[in-house]
Amino acid sequence: APLKPAVQQQTINLGADVLFKFNKAAQTDVLTTGLRQLDEAANKLKGVDLVSAKVIGHTDPQGNDGYNQALSERRADTVKALLALRGVDAAKITTEGRGEQELVVQCDANKLRGAALNACNQSNRRVVIEFSYMQR
């Protein structure tokens, strides 16, 4: 009997620093480097038999939790809208903000200040696209 196509899963990591201006989340705040990353992500999603995609926004721990949660949600929504504008089926995309809950690095705010703290936290500011697709 022929094998049934299997559902595959993959992740695309977008650095929020190259995606958005600092502390911003609107489409007009997306940087040129971010648009290139979004083009690549959209092409990848359109190049497979997409089942679903989840766009997850993350922030660094600077600022208050509620604000960061809202910022991460707005960033995820913006990325979804920009993917849809690039031809990815919006009905298959969900969004989620996780604020500062899932840090990649822990930065010591007692030792680091200003630009150094900002640089340390860079990898915490990101948007992740988790997607599943049918293996053809």
N, CA, C and O atoms as a printed pandas DataFrame, in Angstrom:
     atom_number atom_name residue_name chain_id  residue_number  x_coord  y_coord  z_coord
0              1         N          ALA        A               1    0.845   -1.204    0.000
1              2        CA          ALA        A               1    0.000    0.000    0.000
2              3         C          ALA        A               1    0.875    1.248    0.000
3              4         O          ALA        A               1    1.933    1.265    0.629
4              5         N          PRO        A               2    0.437    2.298   -0.707
5              6        CA          PRO        A               2    1.244    3.529   -0.702
6              7         C          PRO        A               2    1.263    4.160    0.693
7              8         O          PRO        A               2    0.282    4.083    1.433
8              9         N          LEU        A               3    2.367    4.772    1.032
9             10        CA          LEU        A               3    2.478    5.413    2.332
10            11         C          LEU        A               3    1.622    6.678    2.360
11            12         O          LEU        A               3    1.582    7.444    1.397
12            13         N          LYS        A               4    0.940    6.873    3.488
13            14        CA          LYS        A               4    0.181    8.107    3.635
14            15         C          LYS        A               4    1.178    9.247    3.837
15            16         O          LYS        A               4    2.190    9.066    4.514
16            17         N          PRO        A               5    0.904   10.427    3.256
17            18        CA          PRO        A               5    1.828   11.534    3.482
18            19         C          PRO        A               5    1.871   11.902    4.965
19            20         O          PRO        A               5    0.838   11.966    5.631
20            21         N          ALA        A               6    3.055   12.137    5.459
21            22        CA          ALA        A               6    3.220   12.448    6.872
22            23         C          ALA        A               6    3.233   13.955    7.081
23            24         O          ALA        A               6    3.681   14.716    6.224
24            25         N          VAL        A               7    2.733   14.366    8.239
25            26        CA          VAL        A               7    2.799   15.777    8.591
26            27         C          VAL        A               7    4.188   16.063    9.158
27            28         O          VAL        A               7    4.639   15.401   10.093
28            29         N          GLN        A               8    4.850   17.049    8.582
29            30        CA          GLN        A               8    6.172   17.470    9.027
30            31         C          GLN        A               8    6.038   18.787    9.789
31            32         O          GLN        A               8    5.102   19.554    9.560
32            33         N          GLN        A               9    6.976   19.041   10.692
33            34        CA          GLN        A               9    6.958   20.311   11.403
34            35         C          GLN        A               9    8.290   21.018   11.273
35            36         O          GLN        A               9    9.346   20.386   11.247
36            37         N          GLN        A              10    8.226   22.335   11.192
37            38        CA          GLN        A              10    9.431   23.130   11.045
38            39         C          GLN        A              10    9.255   24.463   11.762
39            40         O          GLN        A              10    8.133   24.890   12.035
40            41         N          THR        A              11   10.365   25.108   12.061
41            42        CA          THR        A              11   10.344   26.394   12.748
42            43         C          THR        A              11   11.195   27.406   11.991
43            44         O          THR        A              11   12.280   27.089   11.505
44            45         N          ILE        A              12   10.684   28.616   11.901
45            46        CA          ILE        A              12   11.450   29.726   11.338
46            47         C          ILE        A              12   11.624   30.747   12.457
47            48         O          ILE        A              12   10.642   31.167   13.069
48            49         N          ASN        A              13   12.859   31.147   12.730
49            50        CA          ASN        A              13   13.112   32.163   13.751
50            51         C          ASN        A              13   13.416   33.498   13.099
51            52         O          ASN        A              13   14.324   33.609   12.275
52            53         N          LEU        A              14   12.648   34.509   13.475
53            54        CA          LEU        A              14   12.874   35.857   12.970
54            55         C          LEU        A              14   13.340   36.715   14.142
55            56         O          LEU        A              14   12.664   36.792   15.167
56            57         N          GLY        A              15   14.475   37.348   13.993
57            58        CA          GLY        A              15   14.949   38.237   15.049
58            59         C          GLY        A              15   14.118   39.499   15.049
59            60         O          GLY        A              15   14.032   40.179   14.027
60            61         N          ALA        A              16   13.499   39.830   16.184
61            62        CA          ALA        A              16   12.667   41.031   16.245
62            63         C          ALA        A              16   13.497   42.286   15.992
63            64         O          ALA        A              16   12.969   43.304   15.544
64            65         N          ASP        A              17   14.805   42.212   16.280
65            66        CA          ASP        A              17   15.661   43.381   16.072
66            67         C          ASP        A              17   15.814   43.742   14.608
67            68         O          ASP        A              17   15.912   44.920   14.264
68            69         N          VAL        A              18   15.834   42.732   13.736
69            70        CA          VAL        A              18   15.927   43.047   12.319
70            71         C          VAL        A              18   14.530   43.208   11.730
71            72         O          VAL        A              18   14.373   43.700   10.612
72            73         N          LEU        A              19   13.516   42.789   12.489
73            74        CA          LEU        A              19   12.141   42.863   12.027
74            75         C          LEU        A              19   11.529   44.226   12.318
75            76         O          LEU        A              19   11.006   44.890   11.423
76            77         N          PHE        A              20   11.602   44.638   13.590
77            78        CA          PHE        A              20   10.937   45.863   14.039
78            79         C          PHE        A              20   11.916   46.869   14.619
79            80         O          PHE        A              20   12.962   46.501   15.154
80            81         N          LYS        A              21   11.564   48.145   14.506
81            82        CA          LYS        A              21   12.276   49.169   15.254
82            83         C          LYS        A              21   12.085   48.849   16.736
83            84         O          LYS        A              21   11.083   48.245   17.118
84            85         N          PHE        A              22   13.034   49.250   17.559
85            86        CA          PHE        A              22   12.988   48.951   18.998
86            87         C          PHE        A              22   11.656   49.380   19.588
87            88         O          PHE        A              22   11.206   50.504   19.366
88            89         N          ASN        A              23   11.019   48.477   20.348
89            90        CA          ASN        A              23    9.792   48.775   21.076
90            91         C          ASN        A              23    8.606   49.067   20.153
91            92         O          ASN        A              23    7.614   49.646   20.594
92            93         N          LYS        A              24    8.694   48.679   18.895
93            94        CA          LYS        A              24    7.610   48.946   17.942
94            95         C          LYS        A              24    7.025   47.639   17.420
95            96         O          LYS        A              24    7.640   46.579   17.532
96            97         N          ALA        A              25    5.816   47.733   16.845
97            98        CA          ALA        A              25    5.157   46.515   16.383
98            99         C          ALA        A              25    4.309   46.690   15.126
99           100         O          ALA        A              25    3.766   45.710   14.615
100          101         N          ALA        A              26    4.183   47.913   14.619
101          102        CA          ALA        A              26    3.292   48.147   13.471
102          103         C          ALA        A              26    3.968   47.781   12.145
103          104         O          ALA        A              26    5.191   47.669   12.065
104          105         N          GLN        A              27    3.138   47.598   11.102
105          106        CA          GLN        A              27    3.675   47.279    9.771
106          107         C          GLN        A              27    4.638   48.357    9.296
107          108         O          GLN        A              27    5.629   48.067    8.626
108          109         N          THR        A              28    4.336   49.610    9.650
109          110        CA          THR        A              28    5.193   50.726    9.232
110          111         C          THR        A              28    6.514   50.751   10.002
111          112         O          THR        A              28    7.431   51.489    9.644
112          113         N          ASP        A              29    6.607   49.948   11.054
113          114        CA          ASP        A              29    7.830   49.885   11.862
114          115         C          ASP        A              29    8.749   48.742   11.454
115          116         O          ASP        A              29    9.798   48.535   12.063
116          117         N          VAL        A              30    8.352   47.997   10.417
117          118        CA          VAL        A              30    9.181   46.872    9.979
118          119         C          VAL        A              30   10.364   47.407    9.175
119          120         O          VAL        A              30   10.201   48.217    8.263
120          121         N          LEU        A              31   11.551   46.939    9.533
121          122        CA          LEU        A              31   12.784   47.382    8.880
122          123         C          LEU        A              31   12.994   46.649    7.551
123          124         O          LEU        A              31   12.415   45.587    7.323
124          125         N          THR        A              32   13.817   47.220    6.686
125          126        CA          THR        A              32   14.109   46.634    5.379
126          127         C          THR        A              32   14.636   45.202    5.511
127          128         O          THR        A              32   14.232   44.313    4.761
128          129         N          THR        A              33   15.538   44.988    6.469
129          130        CA          THR        A              33   16.074   43.637    6.682
130          131         C          THR        A              33   14.951   42.690    7.110
131          132         O          THR        A              33   14.951   41.512    6.752
132          133         N          GLY        A              34   14.001   43.214    7.876
133          134        CA          GLY        A              34   12.858   42.420    8.318
134          135         C          GLY        A              34   11.971   42.022    7.156
135          136         O          GLY        A              34   11.466   40.901    7.106
136          137         N          LEU        A              35   11.780   42.945    6.218
137          138        CA          LEU        A              35   10.956   42.632    5.042
138          139         C          LEU        A              35   11.591   41.510    4.228
139          140         O          LEU        A              35   10.895   40.642    3.701
140          141         N          ARG        A              36   12.915   41.535    4.131
141          142        CA          ARG        A              36   13.603   40.450    3.414
142          143         C          ARG        A              36   13.378   39.108    4.126
143          144         O          ARG        A              36   13.123   38.091    3.481
144          145         N          GLN        A              37   13.474   39.121    5.459
145          146        CA          GLN        A              37   13.229   37.896    6.248
146          147         C          GLN        A              37   11.800   37.410    6.048
147          148         O          GLN        A              37   11.559   36.208    5.938
148          149         N          LEU        A              38   10.858   38.338    6.001
149          150        CA          LEU        A              38    9.450   37.980    5.817
150          151         C          LEU        A              38    9.205   37.405    4.425
151          152         O          LEU        A              38    8.429   36.462    4.265
152          153         N          ASP        A              39    9.871   37.975    3.415
153          154        CA          ASP        A              39    9.755   37.439    2.053
154          155         C          ASP        A              39   10.216   35.979    2.034
155          156         O          ASP        A              39    9.550   35.114    1.465
156          157         N          GLU        A              40   11.366   35.721    2.666
157          158        CA          GLU        A              40   11.909   34.358    2.710
158          159         C          GLU        A              40   10.966   33.412    3.450
159          160         O          GLU        A              40   10.726   32.289    3.007
160          161         N          ALA        A              41   10.433   33.878    4.583
161          162        CA          ALA        A              41    9.507   33.046    5.372
162          163         C          ALA        A              41    8.249   32.743    4.563
163          164         O          ALA        A              41    7.783   31.604    4.538
164          165         N          ALA        A              42    7.702   33.759    3.904
165          166        CA          ALA        A              42    6.489   33.571    3.101
166          167         C          ALA        A              42    6.738   32.585    1.969
167          168         O          ALA        A              42    5.902   31.725    1.694
168          169         N          ASN        A              43    7.890   32.711    1.310
169          170        CA          ASN        A              43    8.217   31.790    0.218
170          171         C          ASN        A              43    8.324   30.357    0.720
171          172         O          ASN        A              43    7.898   29.420    0.045
172          173         N          LYS        A              44    8.895   30.195    1.905
173          174        CA          LYS        A              44    9.023   28.863    2.500
174          175         C          LYS        A              44    7.638   28.285    2.789
175          176         O          LYS        A              44    7.379   27.118    2.496
176          177         N          LEU        A              45    6.745   29.100    3.366
177          178        CA          LEU        A              45    5.400   28.644    3.716
178          179         C          LEU        A              45    4.560   28.359    2.468
179          180         O          LEU        A              45    3.730   27.451    2.468
180          181         N          LYS        A              46    4.779   29.137    1.407
181          182        CA          LYS        A              46    4.030   28.924    0.164
182          183         C          LYS        A              46    4.589   27.753   -0.637
183          184         O          LYS        A              46    3.917   27.208   -1.513
184          185         N          GLY        A              47    5.835   27.370   -0.324
185          186        CA          GLY        A              47    6.486   26.289   -1.061
186          187         C          GLY        A              47    6.160   24.896   -0.548
187          188         O          GLY        A              47    6.633   23.896   -1.088
188          189         N          VAL        A              48    5.340   24.840    0.509
189          190        CA          VAL        A              48    4.947   23.535    1.063
190          191         C          VAL        A              48    3.429   23.427    1.076
191          192         O          VAL        A              48    2.728   24.422    0.895
192          193         N          ASP        A              49    2.927   22.224    1.289
193          194        CA          ASP        A              49    1.498   21.985    1.421
194          195         C          ASP        A              49    1.150   22.297    2.885
195          196         O          ASP        A              49    1.083   21.400    3.726
196          197         N          LEU        A              50    0.932   23.583    3.164
197          198        CA          LEU        A              50    0.790   24.080    4.536
198          199         C          LEU        A              50   -0.471   23.568    5.215
199          200         O          LEU        A              50   -1.571   23.665    4.671
200          201         N          VAL        A              51   -0.291   23.018    6.421
201          202        CA          VAL        A              51   -1.434   22.596    7.235
202          203         C          VAL        A              51   -1.806   23.754    8.159
203          204         O          VAL        A              51   -2.957   24.190    8.186
204          205         N          SER        A              52   -0.838   24.241    8.905
205          206        CA          SER        A              52   -1.087   25.367    9.806
206          207         C          SER        A              52    0.232   26.027   10.184
207          208         O          SER        A              52    1.302   25.423   10.104
208          209         N          ALA        A              53    0.122   27.288   10.599
209          210        CA          ALA        A              53    1.294   28.025   11.063
210          211         C          ALA        A              53    0.901   28.822   12.300
211          212         O          ALA        A              53   -0.176   29.418   12.358
212          213         N          LYS        A              54    1.794   28.823   13.290
213          214        CA          LYS        A              54    1.565   29.624   14.488
214          215         C          LYS        A              54    2.693   30.646   14.580
215          216         O          LYS        A              54    3.871   30.290   14.592
216          217         N          VAL        A              55    2.313   31.920   14.646
217          218        CA          VAL        A              55    3.286   33.004   14.757
218          219         C          VAL        A              55    3.323   33.426   16.224
219          220         O          VAL        A              55    2.314   33.858   16.782
220          221         N          ILE        A              56    4.502   33.295   16.843
221          222        CA          ILE        A              56    4.633   33.563   18.281
222          223         C          ILE        A              56    5.600   34.717   18.517
223          224         O          ILE        A              56    6.766   34.661   18.125
224          225         N          GLY        A              57    5.096   35.759   19.162
225          226        CA          GLY        A              57    5.931   36.918   19.475
226          227         C          GLY        A              57    6.554   36.775   20.852
227          228         O          GLY        A              57    5.918   36.288   21.787
228          229         N          HIS        A              58    7.816   37.208   20.970
229          230        CA          HIS        A              58    8.539   37.183   22.248
230          231         C          HIS        A              58    9.196   38.547   22.474
231          232         O          HIS        A              58    9.590   39.219   21.520
232          233         N          THR        A              59    9.310   38.946   23.737
233          234        CA          THR        A              59   10.007   40.193   24.063
234          235         C          THR        A              59   11.134   39.898   25.045
235          236         O          THR        A              59   11.280   38.778   25.535
236          237         N          ASP        A              60   11.925   40.929   25.321
237          238        CA          ASP        A              60   12.914   40.794   26.390
238          239         C          ASP        A              60   12.228   41.185   27.707
239          240         O          ASP        A              60   11.094   41.665   27.681
240          241         N          PRO        A              61   12.888   40.989   28.855
241          242        CA          PRO        A              61   12.230   41.240   30.141
242          243         C          PRO        A              61   12.226   42.707   30.588
243          244         O          PRO        A              61   11.707   43.019   31.660
244          245         N          GLN        A              62   12.794   43.605   29.786
245          246        CA          GLN        A              62   12.782   45.013   30.179
246          247         C          GLN        A              62   11.365   45.557   30.085
247          248         O          GLN        A              62   10.630   45.225   29.155
248          249         N          GLY        A              63   10.982   46.385   31.037
249          250        CA          GLY        A              63    9.628   46.930   31.040
250          251         C          GLY        A              63    8.688   45.998   31.780
251          252         O          GLY        A              63    9.109   44.955   32.280
252          253         N          ASN        A              64    7.399   46.373   31.853
253          254        CA          ASN        A              64    6.506   45.544   32.666
254          255         C          ASN        A              64    5.861   44.419   31.874
255          256         O          ASN        A              64    5.700   44.497   30.656
256          257         N          ASP        A              65    5.498   43.371   32.601
257          258        CA          ASP        A              65    4.982   42.132   32.009
258          259         C          ASP        A              65    3.791   42.356   31.081
259          260         O          ASP        A              65    3.762   41.849   29.960
260          261         N          GLY        A              66    2.818   43.116   31.556
261          262        CA          GLY        A              66    1.602   43.345   30.769
262          263         C          GLY        A              66    1.898   44.047   29.466
263          264         O          GLY        A              66    1.350   43.702   28.420
264          265         N          TYR        A              67    2.778   45.044   29.538
265          266        CA          TYR        A              67    3.161   45.788   28.341
266          267         C          TYR        A              67    3.877   44.859   27.359
267          268         O          TYR        A              67    3.588   44.869   26.163
268          269         N          ASN        A              68    4.808   44.061   27.870
269          270        CA          ASN        A              68    5.562   43.144   27.014
270          271         C          ASN        A              68    4.663   42.091   26.380
271          272         O          ASN        A              68    4.854   41.714   25.224
272          273         N          GLN        A              69    3.676   41.617   27.147
273          274        CA          GLN        A              69    2.719   40.649   26.612
274          275         C          GLN        A              69    1.979   41.259   25.423
275          276         O          GLN        A              69    1.857   40.633   24.370
276          277         N          ALA        A              70    1.489   42.483   25.602
277          278        CA          ALA        A              70    0.741   43.163   24.537
278          279         C          ALA        A              70    1.641   43.420   23.319
279          280         O          ALA        A              70    1.210   43.254   22.178
280          281         N          LEU        A              71    2.889   43.825   23.570
281          282        CA          LEU        A              71    3.840   44.083   22.482
282          283         C          LEU        A              71    4.100   42.802   21.684
283          284         O          LEU        A              71    4.144   42.826   20.454
284          285         N          SER        A              72    4.269   41.691   22.394
285          286        CA          SER        A              72    4.541   40.420   21.705
286          287         C          SER        A              72    3.334   39.992   20.860
287          288         O          SER        A              72    3.503   39.433   19.776
288          289         N          GLU        A              73    2.122   40.253   21.354
289          290        CA          GLU        A              73    0.907   39.919   20.600
290          291         C          GLU        A              73    0.786   40.790   19.356
291          292         O          GLU        A              73    0.437   40.297   18.284
292          293         N          ARG        A              74    1.072   42.086   19.495
293          294        CA          ARG        A              74    0.979   43.000   18.344
294          295         C          ARG        A              74    1.999   42.622   17.281
295          296         O          ARG        A              74    1.703   42.671   16.087
296          297         N          ARG        A              75    3.191   42.248   17.706
297          298        CA          ARG        A              75    4.224   41.841   16.746
298          299         C          ARG        A              75    3.813   40.578   15.994
299          300         O          ARG        A              75    4.001   40.484   14.781
300          301         N          ALA        A              76    3.255   39.618   16.710
301          302        CA          ALA        A              76    2.793   38.379   16.065
302          303         C          ALA        A              76    1.684   38.689   15.056
303          304         O          ALA        A              76    1.677   38.144   13.952
304          305         N          ASP        A              77    0.749   39.564   15.436
305          306        CA          ASP        A              77   -0.350   39.935   14.534
306          307         C          ASP        A              77    0.171   40.629   13.278
307          308         O          ASP        A              77   -0.322   40.387   12.177
308          309         N          THR        A              78    1.171   41.494   13.452
309          310        CA          THR        A              78    1.760   42.201   12.314
310          311         C          THR        A              78    2.442   41.222   11.362
311          312         O          THR        A              78    2.302   41.329   10.144
312          313         N          VAL        A              79    3.187   40.262   11.931
313          314        CA          VAL        A              79    3.865   39.273   11.085
314          315         C          VAL        A              79    2.830   38.447   10.319
315          316         O          VAL        A              79    3.020   38.159    9.137
316          317         N          LYS        A              80    1.739   38.064   10.983
317          318        CA          LYS        A              80    0.674   37.326   10.287
318          319         C          LYS        A              80    0.130   38.142    9.120
319          320         O          LYS        A              80   -0.020   37.625    8.013
320          321         N          ALA        A              81   -0.164   39.414    9.366
321          322        CA          ALA        A              81   -0.718   40.279    8.312
322          323         C          ALA        A              81    0.249   40.407    7.138
323          324         O          ALA        A              81   -0.165   40.379    5.978
324          325         N          LEU        A              82    1.543   40.549    7.447
325          326        CA          LEU        A              82    2.543   40.690    6.389
326          327         C          LEU        A              82    2.731   39.385    5.609
327          328         O          LEU        A              82    2.985   39.416    4.405
328          329         N          LEU        A              83    2.609   38.248    6.281
329          330        CA          LEU        A              83    2.684   36.958    5.580
330          331         C          LEU        A              83    1.473   36.811    4.650
331          332         O          LEU        A              83    1.604   36.342    3.519
332          333         N          ALA        A              84    0.294   37.215    5.139
333          334        CA          ALA        A              84   -0.929   37.134    4.336
334          335         C          ALA        A              84   -0.808   38.026    3.096
335          336         O          ALA        A              84   -1.223   37.638    2.004
336          337         N          LEU        A              85   -0.239   39.218    3.271
337          338        CA          LEU        A              85   -0.020   40.124    2.131
338          339         C          LEU        A              85    0.913   39.499    1.102
339          340         O          LEU        A              85    0.871   39.850   -0.077
340          341         N          ARG        A              86    1.759   38.569    1.552
341          342        CA          ARG        A              86    2.708   37.906    0.653
342          343         C          ARG        A              86    2.143   36.592    0.098
343          344         O          ARG        A              86    2.867   35.804   -0.510
344          345         N          GLY        A              87    0.846   36.368    0.313
345          346        CA          GLY        A              87    0.194   35.230   -0.321
346          347         C          GLY        A              87    0.057   33.970    0.513
347          348         O          GLY        A              87   -0.380   32.937    0.006
348          349         N          VAL        A              88    0.430   34.042    1.807
349          350        CA          VAL        A              88    0.235   32.882    2.684
350          351         C          VAL        A              88   -1.226   32.909    3.153
351          352         O          VAL        A              88   -1.743   33.966    3.516
352          353         N          ASP        A              89   -1.881   31.755    3.146
353          354        CA          ASP        A              89   -3.288   31.651    3.521
354          355         C          ASP        A              89   -3.494   32.047    4.985
355          356         O          ASP        A              89   -3.121   31.305    5.893
356          357         N          ALA        A              90   -4.092   33.228    5.206
357          358        CA          ALA        A              90   -4.275   33.772    6.560
358          359         C          ALA        A              90   -5.138   32.857    7.437
359          360         O          ALA        A              90   -4.992   32.841    8.659
360          361         N          ALA        A              91   -6.036   32.097    6.801
361          362        CA          ALA        A              91   -6.921   31.206    7.565
362          363         C          ALA        A              91   -6.133   30.091    8.261
363          364         O          ALA        A              91   -6.619   29.479    9.212
364          365         N          LYS        A              92   -4.923   29.837    7.782
365          366        CA          LYS        A              92   -4.105   28.765    8.361
366          367         C          LYS        A              92   -3.127   29.290    9.414
367          368         O          LYS        A              92   -2.381   28.517   10.015
368          369         N          ILE        A              93   -3.133   30.626    9.636
369          370        CA          ILE        A              93   -2.170   31.221   10.562
370          371         C          ILE        A              93   -2.852   31.658   11.851
371          372         O          ILE        A              93   -3.838   32.395   11.827
372          373         N          THR        A              94   -2.313   31.192   12.981
373          374        CA          THR        A              94   -2.778   31.693   14.279
374          375         C          THR        A              94   -1.634   32.494   14.894
375          376         O          THR        A              94   -0.476   32.336   14.509
376          377         N          THR        A              95   -1.972   33.353   15.848
377          378        CA          THR        A              95   -0.933   34.164   16.492
378          379         C          THR        A              95   -1.013   34.007   17.999
379          380         O          THR        A              95   -2.060   33.688   18.562
380          381         N          GLU        A              96    0.111   34.238   18.623
381          382        CA          GLU        A              96    0.208   34.119   20.074
382          383         C          GLU        A              96    1.340   35.024   20.549
383          384         O          GLU        A              96    2.380   35.129   19.900
384          385         N          GLY        A              97    1.125   35.671   21.680
385          386        CA          GLY        A              97    2.200   36.442   22.290
386          387         C          GLY        A              97    2.610   35.769   23.581
387          388         O          GLY        A              97    1.757   35.380   24.379
388          389         N          ARG        A              98    3.903   35.628   23.792
389          390        CA          ARG        A              98    4.369   35.014   25.036
390          391         C          ARG        A              98    5.190   35.990   25.868
391          392         O          ARG        A              98    5.804   35.608   26.863
392          393         N          GLY        A              99    5.194   37.259   25.451
393          394        CA          GLY        A              99    5.874   38.279   26.234
394          395         C          GLY        A              99    7.293   37.877   26.575
395          396         O          GLY        A              99    8.095   37.538   25.704
396          397         N          GLU        A             100    7.584   37.924   27.874
397          398        CA          GLU        A             100    8.940   37.616   28.350
398          399         C          GLU        A             100    8.999   36.261   29.038
399          400         O          GLU        A             100    9.913   36.002   29.821
400          401         N          GLN        A             101    8.023   35.389   28.750
401          402        CA          GLN        A             101    7.937   34.099   29.452
402          403         C          GLN        A             101    9.012   33.094   29.039
403          404         O          GLN        A             101    9.403   32.240   29.834
404          405         N          GLU        A             102    9.492   33.193   27.795
405          406        CA          GLU        A             102   10.418   32.181   27.279
406          407         C          GLU        A             102   11.717   32.823   26.814
407          408         O          GLU        A             102   11.976   32.923   25.614
408          409         N          LEU        A             103   12.528   33.254   27.765
409          410        CA          LEU        A             103   13.773   33.922   27.429
410          411         C          LEU        A             103   14.807   32.918   26.938
411          412         O          LEU        A             103   14.906   31.805   27.455
412          413         N          VAL        A             104   15.573   33.326   25.937
413          414        CA          VAL        A             104   16.645   32.506   25.401
414          415         C          VAL        A             104   17.911   32.720   26.235
415          416         O          VAL        A             104   18.673   31.786   26.489
416          417         N          VAL        A             105   18.115   33.968   26.651
417          418        CA          VAL        A             105   19.260   34.301   27.509
418          419         C          VAL        A             105   18.780   35.101   28.723
419          420         O          VAL        A             105   17.817   35.864   28.647
420          421         N          GLN        A             106   19.472   34.907   29.828
421          422        CA          GLN        A             106   19.196   35.680   31.041
422          423         C          GLN        A             106   20.263   36.762   31.142
423          424         O          GLN        A             106   21.456   36.459   31.151
424          425         N          CYS        A             107   19.844   38.008   31.216
425          426        CA          CYS        A             107   20.794   39.122   31.287
426          427         C          CYS        A             107   20.702   39.757   32.672
427          428         O          CYS        A             107   19.609   40.019   33.173
428          429         N          ASP        A             108   21.845   39.997   33.276
429          430        CA          ASP        A             108   21.888   40.547   34.623
430          431         C          ASP        A             108   21.753   42.067   34.579
431          432         O          ASP        A             108   22.713   42.782   34.294
432          433         N          ALA        A             109   20.543   42.546   34.866
433          434        CA          ALA        A             109   20.270   43.985   34.823
434          435         C          ALA        A             109   21.022   44.740   35.922
435          436         O          ALA        A             109   21.120   45.966   35.875
436          437         N          ASN        A             110   21.553   44.011   36.914
437          438        CA          ASN        A             110   22.344   44.662   37.963
438          439         C          ASN        A             110   23.753   44.970   37.477
439          440         O          ASN        A             110   24.385   45.926   37.928
440          441         N          LYS        A             111   24.242   44.135   36.538
441          442        CA          LYS        A             111   25.611   44.317   36.032
442          443         C          LYS        A             111   25.641   45.076   34.709
443          444         O          LYS        A             111   26.560   45.853   34.449
444          445         N          LEU        A             112   24.635   44.846   33.883
445          446        CA          LEU        A             112   24.612   45.457   32.547
446          447         C          LEU        A             112   23.679   46.662   32.524
447          448         O          LEU        A             112   22.627   46.659   33.163
448          449         N          ARG        A             113   24.069   47.671   31.795
449          450        CA          ARG        A             113   23.255   48.877   31.656
450          451         C          ARG        A             113   23.160   49.289   30.197
451          452         O          ARG        A             113   24.013   48.942   29.379
452          453         N          GLY        A             114   22.124   50.025   29.890
453          454        CA          GLY        A             114   21.999   50.672   28.579
454          455         C          GLY        A             114   22.246   49.754   27.403
455          456         O          GLY        A             114   21.601   48.717   27.249
456          457         N          ALA        A             115   23.208   50.162   26.568
457          458        CA          ALA        A             115   23.490   49.436   25.317
458          459         C          ALA        A             115   23.928   47.996   25.564
459          460         O          ALA        A             115   23.599   47.101   24.787
460          461         N          ALA        A             116   24.671   47.775   26.650
461          462        CA          ALA        A             116   25.153   46.416   26.952
462          463         C          ALA        A             116   23.982   45.489   27.300
463          464         O          ALA        A             116   23.933   44.342   26.857
464          465         N          LEU        A             117   23.050   45.999   28.092
465          466        CA          LEU        A             117   21.866   45.225   28.456
466          467         C          LEU        A             117   21.012   44.973   27.212
467          468         O          LEU        A             117   20.502   43.873   27.000
468          469         N          ASN        A             118   20.872   46.004   26.409
469          470        CA          ASN        A             118   20.106   45.906   25.174
470          471         C          ASN        A             118   20.682   44.835   24.254
471          472         O          ASN        A             118   19.947   44.031   23.681
472          473         N          ALA        A             119   22.016   44.837   24.121
473          474        CA          ALA        A             119   22.702   43.865   23.265
474          475         C          ALA        A             119   22.535   42.446   23.814
475          476         O          ALA        A             119   22.306   41.503   23.057
476          477         N          CYS        A             120   22.651   42.307   25.130
477          478        CA          CYS        A             120   22.494   40.990   25.759
478          479         C          CYS        A             120   21.101   40.427   25.475
479          480         O          CYS        A             120   20.950   39.236   25.203
480          481         N          ASN        A             121   20.090   41.289   25.539
481          482        CA          ASN        A             121   18.699   40.862   25.386
482          483         C          ASN        A             121   18.253   40.657   23.942
483          484         O          ASN        A             121   17.115   40.263   23.686
484          485         N          GLN        A             122   19.150   40.926   23.004
485          486        CA          GLN        A             122   18.763   40.907   21.594
486          487         C          GLN        A             122   18.085   39.598   21.165
487          488         O          GLN        A             122   17.064   39.623   20.477
488          489         N          SER        A             123   18.648   38.468   21.570
489          490        CA          SER        A             123   18.065   37.200   21.111
490          491         C          SER        A             123   16.732   36.870   21.790
491          492         O          SER        A             123   16.009   35.984   21.334
492          493         N          ASN        A             124   16.405   37.574   22.873
493          494        CA          ASN        A             124   15.098   37.374   23.505
494          495         C          ASN        A             124   13.978   38.018   22.682
495          496         O          ASN        A             124   12.831   37.574   22.734
496          497         N          ARG        A             125   14.314   39.054   21.931
497          498        CA          ARG        A             125   13.323   39.748   21.112
498          499         C          ARG        A             125   13.248   39.044   19.770
499          500         O          ARG        A             125   14.123   39.205   18.919
500          501         N          ARG        A             126   12.184   38.256   19.590
501          502        CA          ARG        A             126   12.094   37.455   18.371
502          503         C          ARG        A             126   10.651   37.097   18.056
503          504         O          ARG        A             126    9.768   37.187   18.909
504          505         N          VAL        A             127   10.436   36.694   16.831
505          506        CA          VAL        A             127    9.148   36.145   16.410
506          507         C          VAL        A             127    9.463   34.777   15.815
507          508         O          VAL        A             127   10.335   34.645   14.955
508          509         N          VAL        A             128    8.746   33.770   16.281
509          510        CA          VAL        A             128    8.964   32.396   15.833
510          511         C          VAL        A             128    7.735   31.938   15.050
511          512         O          VAL        A             128    6.599   32.156   15.471
512          513         N          ILE        A             129    7.975   31.309   13.922
513          514        CA          ILE        A             129    6.871   30.729   13.147
514          515         C          ILE        A             129    7.024   29.213   13.209
515          516         O          ILE        A             129    7.976   28.653   12.665
516          517         N          GLU        A             130    6.090   28.560   13.870
517          518        CA          GLU        A             130    6.072   27.094   13.923
518          519         C          GLU        A             130    5.024   26.661   12.919
519          520         O          GLU        A             130    3.873   27.089   12.998
520          521         N          PHE        A             131    5.415   25.803   11.962
521          522        CA          PHE        A             131    4.426   25.406   10.968
522          523         C          PHE        A             131    4.484   23.920   10.686
523          524         O          PHE        A             131    5.520   23.276   10.856
524          525         N          SER        A             132    3.353   23.388   10.253
525          526        CA          SER        A             132    3.305   21.990    9.865
526          527         C          SER        A             132    2.766   21.900    8.445
527          528         O          SER        A             132    1.951   22.715    8.012
528          529         N          TYR        A             133    3.241   20.891    7.739
529          530        CA          TYR        A             133    2.883   20.739    6.333
530          531         C          TYR        A             133    2.879   19.257    5.976
531          532         O          TYR        A             133    3.482   18.435    6.666
532          533         N          MET        A             134    2.194   18.934    4.895
533          534        CA          MET        A             134    2.126   17.561    4.419
534          535         C          MET        A             134    3.348   17.282    3.556
535          536         O          MET        A             134    3.678   18.043    2.647
536          537         N          GLN        A             135    4.011   16.168    3.866
537          538        CA          GLN        A             135    5.150   15.738    3.048
538          539         C          GLN        A             135    4.584   15.185    1.737
539          540         O          GLN        A             135    3.781   14.252    1.737
540          541         N          ARG        A             136    5.012   15.771    0.634
541          542        CA          ARG        A             136    4.480   15.292   -0.661
542          543         C          ARG        A             136    5.224   14.065   -1.128
543          544         O          ARG        A             136    4.918   13.525   -2.191
